[in-house]
Amino acid sequence: MNLIDRYFVTSLIIWVIATIESIGGLAGYWSITGNARFVILFIECAVLVALLANCYAIKNWVYRHSTETSHRVIAWVAFIALALCVCGDVVNFNLPLTYYRYGGIVKHDYLADSVTFFAPGYALFLTVACWLAVANGIKPKLLIIWGLIASLIGVVSFVSMHLSGTGTHVSIVTGSYAVLITLVGVSGFILLTAYHNSVIKRVVWLVAIGLVLAAVADGVIGQFWIYGNGGEGFFPVAKYVNWSLYIGSQCLLIHIARLAVWHTKGTYNSVA
């Protein structure tokens, strides 16, 4: 099975650009907190636009290779989910440079505002992953069990990083989101279980890794950007690490729209 096609190559290029930016920031060649701020933000916007364009191209790929309504709906849902996440990224840019919006404990509490977009975005990705899993033999009862385990892990993770005195708004938003993003990460393992005998399982592995990376990336935000360093956050180091992980996760995750098509055909088809 040849996994090389223009959509995967485009994803790889996008991730490499984002990672170069992150490594350069970590190495001190440039800084989001310095004079290069708007140049870096411009590059990040370009990365997000390219990611959206690739996702839209994948939606068109689905339309060319399948006439099934469910496949086309999944393609649109994946695109809308990514668009919502991109809106969340724009909020995270913190263009007005305002801090401590909801109290005096968490400096970068503007990150909680981005959950308004990230939560529905990842909820849509989670829905698609679970739908594909159930459609390929996973019992709803097993989904519920996995969901309960993931929710418990999310709660424990949140409690471990939460700071006493954090405002109610930020606490509720980040706490509920910690549970949601853990569910997203666990759905990667569920997807692998559903497709373990499929001829396209290598592609499923890539999408599953994207789901897990999404949880890891947001874990970095929670532990080190929002609640880290006593609420001051390890900024911009946490931002650079998160950016590479996050873009990597999305570059893989957008290919979820093609899984149902390949599985139905019983083969991986890289024809453009």
C-alpha positions as CSV (number, residue, x, y, z in Angstrom):
1,M,0.0,0.0,0.0
2,N,1.5,3.3,-1.1
3,L,0.6,6.1,1.3
4,I,2.2,8.8,-0.8
5,D,-0.2,11.1,-2.5
6,R,-0.4,14.8,-2.9
7,Y,-2.7,15.2,0.1
8,F,-0.3,13.4,2.5
9,V,2.6,15.2,1.0
10,T,0.9,18.6,1.5
11,S,0.2,17.7,5.1
12,L,3.9,16.8,5.6
13,I,5.0,20.1,4.1
14,I,2.7,22.0,6.3
15,W,3.8,20.2,9.4
16,V,7.5,20.7,8.5
17,I,7.0,24.5,8.1
18,A,5.3,24.6,11.5
19,T,8.0,22.5,13.1
20,I,10.8,24.7,11.7
21,E,9.0,27.7,13.2
22,S,8.8,26.0,16.6
23,I,12.4,24.8,16.6
24,G,13.6,28.2,15.6
25,G,11.7,29.7,18.5
26,L,12.9,27.2,21.0
27,A,16.5,27.7,19.7
28,G,16.2,31.5,20.1
29,Y,16.5,32.5,16.5
30,W,13.2,34.4,16.7
31,S,10.5,35.0,19.3
32,I,6.8,35.5,19.3
33,T,7.3,38.0,22.1
34,G,9.8,40.1,20.2
35,N,9.9,42.3,17.0
36,A,9.2,39.2,14.8
37,R,5.8,38.7,16.4
38,F,3.7,39.8,13.4
39,V,6.0,38.0,11.0
40,I,5.5,34.8,12.9
41,L,1.8,35.3,13.2
42,F,1.6,35.9,9.4
43,I,3.5,32.5,8.8
44,E,1.1,30.8,11.2
45,C,-1.9,32.2,9.4
46,A,-0.5,31.0,6.1
47,V,0.0,27.5,7.7
48,L,-3.6,27.5,8.8
49,V,-4.9,28.6,5.4
50,A,-2.9,25.9,3.8
51,L,-4.3,23.3,6.2
52,L,-7.8,24.5,5.4
53,A,-7.1,24.4,1.7
54,N,-5.8,20.8,2.0
55,C,-8.8,19.7,4.0
56,Y,-11.1,21.3,1.4
57,A,-9.2,19.5,-1.3
58,I,-9.7,16.2,0.6
59,K,-13.5,17.0,0.7
60,N,-13.4,17.3,-3.1
61,W,-11.5,14.0,-3.3
62,V,-14.3,12.3,-1.4
63,Y,-16.9,13.7,-3.8
64,R,-14.9,12.4,-6.8
65,H,-14.4,8.9,-5.3
66,S,-17.8,8.4,-3.7
67,T,-21.4,9.2,-4.2
68,E,-22.5,7.9,-0.8
69,T,-24.2,10.6,1.2
70,S,-22.6,9.4,4.5
71,H,-19.1,9.8,3.0
72,R,-19.8,13.3,1.7
73,V,-21.4,14.3,5.0
74,I,-18.3,13.1,6.9
75,A,-16.1,15.1,4.5
76,W,-18.0,18.3,5.2
77,V,-18.1,17.7,9.0
78,A,-14.3,17.2,9.0
79,F,-13.9,20.5,7.1
80,I,-16.3,22.4,9.4
81,A,-14.5,20.9,12.5
82,L,-11.1,22.1,11.2
83,A,-12.6,25.6,10.4
84,L,-13.8,25.9,14.0
85,C,-10.4,24.9,15.3
86,V,-8.7,27.5,13.1
87,C,-11.0,30.1,14.7
88,G,-9.8,28.9,18.0
89,D,-6.2,29.4,16.9
90,V,-6.9,33.0,16.0
91,V,-8.2,33.6,19.5
92,N,-5.0,32.0,20.9
93,F,-3.0,34.5,18.9
94,N,-4.1,37.0,21.6
95,L,-3.8,39.9,19.1
96,P,-4.9,42.6,21.7
97,L,-2.3,41.3,24.1
98,T,-4.7,41.2,27.1
99,Y,-4.0,39.0,30.1
100,Y,-5.7,38.1,33.4
101,R,-9.1,38.6,31.9
102,Y,-10.9,36.5,34.4
103,G,-8.9,36.9,37.6
104,G,-5.4,37.4,39.0
105,I,-4.2,33.8,38.9
106,V,-4.0,32.6,35.3
107,K,-2.2,35.0,33.0
108,H,-3.0,33.4,29.7
109,D,-6.7,32.9,30.5
110,Y,-7.6,34.1,27.0
111,L,-6.9,30.5,26.0
112,A,-10.2,29.6,27.7
113,D,-12.0,31.8,25.2
114,S,-10.7,29.7,22.3
115,V,-12.5,26.6,23.7
116,T,-15.7,28.2,22.3
117,F,-14.4,27.1,18.9
118,F,-12.1,24.2,19.8
119,A,-14.8,22.3,21.8
120,P,-17.4,22.0,19.0
121,G,-14.6,21.4,16.5
122,Y,-13.1,18.5,18.3
123,A,-16.6,17.3,19.3
124,L,-17.3,16.9,15.5
125,F,-14.0,15.0,15.0
126,L,-14.9,12.8,17.9
127,T,-18.3,12.2,16.5
128,V,-16.9,11.1,13.1
129,A,-14.3,8.8,14.8
130,C,-17.0,7.1,16.9
131,W,-19.4,6.8,13.9
132,L,-16.7,5.1,11.9
133,A,-15.9,2.8,14.8
134,V,-19.5,1.8,15.3
135,A,-20.0,1.3,11.5
136,N,-17.1,-1.1,11.6
137,G,-18.2,-3.3,14.4
138,I,-17.5,-1.5,17.7
139,K,-20.4,-2.1,20.1
140,P,-22.0,1.1,21.5
141,K,-21.6,-0.5,25.0
142,L,-17.8,-0.6,24.5
143,L,-17.9,3.0,23.4
144,I,-19.6,4.0,26.6
145,I,-17.1,2.0,28.7
146,W,-14.2,3.7,26.9
147,G,-15.9,7.0,27.3
148,L,-16.2,6.6,31.1
149,I,-12.6,5.7,31.4
150,A,-11.5,8.6,29.3
151,S,-13.7,11.0,31.2
152,L,-12.1,9.8,34.5
153,I,-8.6,10.3,33.0
154,G,-9.6,13.8,31.9
155,V,-10.9,14.7,35.3
156,V,-7.7,13.4,37.1
157,S,-5.6,15.3,34.6
158,F,-7.5,18.5,35.2
159,V,-7.3,18.2,39.0
160,S,-3.6,17.6,38.8
161,M,-2.9,20.9,37.1
162,H,-5.7,23.2,38.4
163,L,-4.6,26.0,40.6
164,S,-6.6,27.1,43.7
165,G,-8.1,30.5,43.3
166,T,-8.6,30.2,39.5
167,G,-11.8,31.9,38.4
168,T,-15.0,29.9,38.1
169,H,-15.3,30.6,34.3
170,V,-11.8,29.4,33.5
171,S,-12.1,26.4,35.8
172,I,-15.4,25.2,34.3
173,V,-14.3,25.8,30.7
174,T,-10.8,24.1,31.1
175,G,-12.2,21.3,33.2
176,S,-14.9,20.3,30.8
177,Y,-12.5,20.7,27.9
178,A,-10.0,18.5,29.6
179,V,-12.6,15.7,29.5
180,L,-13.5,16.3,25.9
181,I,-10.0,16.3,24.5
182,T,-9.2,13.1,26.5
183,L,-12.2,11.5,24.8
184,V,-10.7,12.6,21.4
185,G,-7.4,11.0,22.2
186,V,-9.0,7.8,23.4
187,S,-11.1,7.7,20.2
188,G,-7.8,7.1,18.3
189,F,-7.4,3.7,20.1
190,I,-11.1,2.9,19.5
191,L,-10.6,3.6,15.8
192,L,-7.6,1.3,15.6
193,T,-9.6,-1.5,17.3
194,A,-12.4,-1.1,14.8
195,Y,-10.1,-1.3,11.8
196,H,-7.6,-3.8,13.1
197,N,-8.3,-6.3,10.3
198,S,-8.9,-3.7,7.6
199,V,-6.7,-3.5,4.5
200,I,-6.3,0.2,5.1
201,K,-5.2,-0.1,8.7
202,R,-1.9,1.7,8.0
203,V,-3.9,4.8,7.1
204,V,-6.1,4.3,10.1
205,W,-2.9,4.4,12.2
206,L,-2.0,7.8,10.9
207,V,-5.5,9.2,11.6
208,A,-5.4,7.6,15.1
209,I,-2.1,9.2,15.8
210,G,-3.6,12.5,14.8
211,L,-6.4,12.0,17.4
212,V,-3.9,11.1,20.1
213,L,-1.6,14.0,19.2
214,A,-4.6,16.4,19.5
215,A,-5.0,15.4,23.1
216,V,-1.2,15.6,23.8
217,A,-1.0,19.1,22.2
218,D,-3.9,20.4,24.4
219,G,-2.3,18.7,27.4
220,V,0.8,20.8,26.8
221,I,-1.5,23.9,26.8
222,G,-3.2,23.0,30.0
223,Q,-0.2,21.8,32.0
224,F,2.4,24.3,30.8
225,W,0.7,27.3,29.1
226,I,-2.4,27.9,31.2
227,Y,-1.7,26.5,34.7
228,G,2.1,26.0,34.5
229,N,4.6,28.1,36.5
230,G,2.0,29.1,39.1
231,G,-0.4,30.5,36.5
232,E,2.2,32.6,34.7
233,G,2.7,29.8,32.1
234,F,5.9,28.7,30.4
235,F,5.4,31.1,27.5
236,P,6.5,31.1,24.7
237,V,8.2,27.7,25.1
238,A,4.9,25.9,25.7
239,K,3.5,27.7,22.6
240,Y,6.3,26.5,20.3
241,V,6.0,22.9,21.5
242,N,2.2,23.0,21.2
243,W,2.3,24.5,17.7
244,S,4.3,21.6,16.2
245,L,2.2,19.0,17.9
246,Y,-1.1,20.6,17.1
247,I,-0.4,21.2,13.4
248,G,0.9,17.7,13.2
249,S,-2.3,16.3,14.7
250,Q,-4.5,18.3,12.3
251,C,-2.4,17.4,9.3
252,L,-3.2,13.7,10.0
253,L,-6.7,14.1,11.4
254,I,-8.1,15.8,8.3
255,H,-7.6,12.5,6.4
256,I,-10.3,10.9,8.5
257,A,-12.7,11.9,5.8
258,R,-11.1,9.4,3.4
259,L,-11.3,6.3,5.7
260,A,-14.9,5.3,4.9
261,V,-14.3,5.6,1.2
262,W,-11.1,3.5,1.2
263,H,-12.7,0.9,3.5
264,T,-15.8,0.6,1.3
265,K,-13.7,0.1,-1.8
266,G,-11.5,-2.4,0.1
267,T,-8.3,-0.7,-1.0
268,Y,-6.2,2.3,-0.6
269,N,-6.6,4.5,-3.7
270,S,-4.2,7.4,-4.1
271,V,-5.6,8.5,-7.5
272,A,-6.1,12.2,-7.4
